[in-house]
Amino acid sequence: MTDGLSLAAAEVEISKLWDFEQTAELLSRGFVQQSLIAMALLGLLGGILGPLIVSRQMSFAVHGISELSVTGAAAALLLGISINVGGVIGAVVVAAVFGFMGNRARERDSVIGVVMAFGLGLGVLFLSLYGSARTGFAMLTGQVVSIGTAGLTAIAITTVIVVVGMAIIYRPLLFASLDPRVARAHGVPIRTLSVVFAVLMGLACAQGVQIIGALLVMSLMITPAAAAARLTANPTTVLVISVVFAEVAAIGGVILSLAPGLPVSVFVTTISFVIYVICRWVGHRRQYATR
């Protein structure tokens, strides 16, 4: 009997996915439109930063920055200041540490692991002193439907800063990422670029934590770029495709989550994963055909 009820409930939820009238009605509401804009901006950030994150092998750094953004937010709760401000400060500080101390690839993972372990311990302490585990869970899973005007403004400002910053450092950073020895010989300031890029990545991760949560930031910061890299080796083309994939996952995730009322992150991660699997299959088939 219980199994029958569970199956019926599942069928009801699946049917809600195709409730276009309810989806259209929800899309007319202000808070949903704010969520769509916020997710679109986050997709843009992930699509732009992702290719260089992947090429520089900094996926673990994204995870570390996202987790320690929660530590900064927890400290902000304890001090009675804005969670967003605390999360940004925590993410930027940690990102700068990663960029400065983990400049060499062979040292990067160990540095991230050491700093992340200590930072997560502090986060647990701050949340315990604050006395609310529910708040910590919310920061891990995100709250896109309650982004609000202040949150939307914050991510819009972050997007402008990151886009302008990447426009300035993109070419030398790409050079340093593809061939660091030659770039160093030509006088490219590799360590400075690494720190600047890490800070920009920290800003984006901090906003991602506020929207989709620390556990799922990689679904937009890593997966679209990894999928795009399976289709082409041209850096410009990878960048464009990465942005497209990230936007499809971000906006599509919000729209699909409306009617059934399920968490946005479920659909964002699923869409990203499906795109990656398809691109990996296409890339494998292409390599097999050229042999």
N, C-alpha and C positions, 0 to 999 in steps of 0.2 A: 504493500500500500504506500509506504514511504517512498519507495523507488518510483512508483507511478506518479506521485505528487511532484517529486523532484524533476522528473522528465517533463511533466506538463509545465512546470515553472520555467524550465530551460527553453521549451518551445515558445512560451510567451515572450521571453526576453529576446529570443532570436527574431521573432516576428516583429518586435518593436524596432529592430534595425531598419526595417523597410517602411516604417511609418513616416512617409514623406510629408504628410500634412502637419504632424506634430513637429517634425524637424524644421519645416518652414516657419511655423508659428514661433518656435524658440529662437530662430535666427533673427526675428524681428525685435527681439528684446535687447536692451542696451547692454546688459552685463555679458550676454553671449557675444555681441559684436566686439566688446572690449577684449574678451577672451580670444576671439579670432585674430584681432590685430596684434595682441601680445604674442600669440603663437606664431604668427607670420614673421614678426620681428625676431623671435627666438630662432625660427627656422633659417632666417637670413644670416644670423650670427653663426649658427652651426654650419651652414653651407659654406660660408667664407673661411672660417677658421679650420674646419675639418680637414681639408686636404693637407695643410701644413702640419696639423697635429698628427695625422697618419704618417706622412713622409718623415717626420722627425721622431716617430715612435714615442709619442707622448700620451698615448691613450690612458695609461695608468695614472699619469699626472692629472688628467681630467677627472678621473675618479677621486683622486686624493683631494684636489681642490674643491670639488663638489661636497665631499664629506666634511671637510674642514670649514667650509662656508657655514655649515650647520653649527659648528663650534662657535664661530663668530656671532651667529644669530642667537645662540643660547646665552652667550655672554651679554649680548644686548638686552635680552629679556631680564637678566639678573640686574643689569644696571638701569633698567627702565628707559631705554632709548629705542629707536626704531629698529625692528628686526631686519629690515632691508639694508639699513646702513651698517648694522653689525655684520650681516652676511657678506656684504661687499668688502668691508675692511678685512674680515677674516680671509676671504678668498684671495684678495689682492696681496696681502702680506704673505700668505702661504705660496702663492704663485711666484712672487718675487724670490722667495727662498728657493723654490724648486728651480727657477731659471738661473739663479746665481750659483747654487751649490751642485746642481745636477746637470751642468752644461755638458759633461762628458757622458756619452751613452752608457758606458759600462758602470758609471756611478749612479745614474739617474734612478733606477728602480730601488736601490738600497736607500738612497736619500729620501725618496718619497715614502717608502715603507716606514722608515724611522720616524719621520716628521708626522705622518698620518697616524701612527699608533699613539704617539704622545698627544696629538691634537684631539683625537677621538676620546682619549681618557679625560681630557679637560672638558670636552663637550658633555660627557656623562656626568661629571662633577657639577657643571653649571646647571644642567637640567634637574639634577637631584636637589640642588640648593633652591632652585626656582619652585620645584614641587609639582611639575606638570609633565608627565610622560606623553600625554596626548599632543601637546604642542610640538614635542620633538618628532613624533610620528608624522604630524602634518608637514613638517619641514622635510622629511624624507620622501613624502609622496606628492607634495605640491598642492596648490590651491588655485588652479587657473580660473575657476568660475567666480572666484572672489578677488580677482586681480585689482579691481578698483581703479580710479583715476590716478591716484598716487603711484600705484604699481606700474600702470601703463606709461606714465610719464618717465618713471625711472628706467624702464627698459628702452624707451624711445631715445633717451639721452645716452644710454649705454651703447645703443646701436650706432648712433652718430659718432661717438668717440671711437668705437672699434673700427667702423668703416673708414674713417679718416686716418686712424693710426695704421691700418693695414695698407691703405693706399700709399702711405709714405714709406713703409718698410718692406713692402711685399717683394720687390725685385731683389734687393740685397739679402733678404731673409730666405727667399727661394734659392738663391745662389749658395748661401751658407748651408742650407738644408740638403741640397743635392750633392755638393762637393765641398765640404768644410775645409779641407786642406788647401785646396786652390784658392778658396775665398779668403782664408787667413793670409795666404801669400800675397794676395792683392790688397791687403789692408782693410778688409771688411771687419768691422767691430763685432765679432761673433758673440762674445759674452753679452755685450750691451743689447744686441738684437734679441738674444735669447730671453733676457730679463723683460724687455719691452713686450715681446710676444707673449710671455707667460703672464704678464699683468693684464694684457688685453684678454687673454683666455680666462683669467680669473674673474674679470668683470662680467664676461658672458656667462661663465658657469654660475656666478652668484645670482644672476637674474634667472637662469634656468632652474636653479634650486627653488626659487620663489614660485615658479610657474608649474613645473612638472616634477619637482622633487629631486633630492640629491641622488637617489638610487637610479634615476632614469635619464639623467642629463646626457649620458653617452649615446642614447638612442638618437639624438639630434646632432651631437658634436662629433661622433665617430662613424656611426653606421652609414649615413648617406655618402660621406666621403670615401669610406672603404668600398662601398658599392660602385661609386663612380670610377674609382681607380681600377676596377676589374674590367672596365669597358675601353679605356684609353690611357695612354701614357703621356698625352699632351697636358701640361699643367693648367693651361687656360681652359681647355675643354673639361678637365676634371673639376675645376672650380665652378664652371657654369652648371654642369650636370649635378654636382653636389648640392648647389643651392636649390635646383629644381626638385631633387629628391627630398631634401629637408623640408621644403615648403609643402610638398604633397603629403608627407607624413604628419607635419604639424597641423595644417589646416584640415586635412582629411580626418585626422584623429579627433579633432574637436567636433566636426560635423557628424561623424558616425556615433559619437558618444551621446549626442543630445537626446534622441528618442528613447533609447533603453535606459538612460540615466546612469550609465556605467562610468567608471573613472576614465578620464581622457588618456591617461598614460597607457592604459591597456591597448588602445587602438594605435597610439603613436608608435609604441614599441613594435606592435604587430606589423604595421605597415612598413616600418623601417626594415624589419627582419625579412619580410617577404621580398621587398625590393633588393635587399642584399643577396638573398638566395637566388633570385632570378638573374641578377647581374653576374654572380659567381658562375652560374650555369652557362650563361652566354659567353663569358670570358673563357671558360674551360673549353667549350665547343669551338671557339675561335682558335685557341691555341692548338687544339687537336687537328683542326682543318689545315693549319699552316705547316704541319709536320710532313 
